[in-house]
Amino acid sequence: MPIIVNLDVMMAKRKISLNELSEKVDLTLSNLSILKTGKAKAVRFSTLEAICKALDCQPADILEYRKED
C-alpha cells in the first residue's frame, strides 16, 4: 500500500505508549493498534486530529505517501 503510517515513529519520538495514547485520544487499544500497524483501511479526520493534538505533530508526521513501483 502506498500510504505508510508512521504512528509508531511519532510515539517513540514523544515517548508515549500505546496505552497512554489510547487514553488521550479515546480510542480502543485494538483500533489504535490496527492504525499503528498500517492495517487500517481508513481513518477519520477527528481521530487524526486527536492523535496530532496528543502527539503535538502534523498529519504528515504520521502519514506518508510512497509511489508503488
Long-range contacts (C-beta under 8 A, 24 or more apart in sequence): 1-38, 2-65, 2-66, 2-67, 2-68, 3-38, 3-63, 3-64, 3-65, 3-66, 4-38, 4-63, 4-64, 4-65, 4-66, 5-35, 5-36, 5-37, 5-38, 5-40, 5-62, 5-63, 5-64, 6-61, 6-62, 6-63, 6-64, 7-35, 7-36, 7-51, 7-62, 8-36, 10-55, 10-57, 10-61, 10-62, 11-36, 11-55, 14-55, 14-56, 14-57, 16-54, 16-55, 21-51, 21-54, 21-55, 24-50, 24-54, 25-50, 25-51, 25-54, 26-50
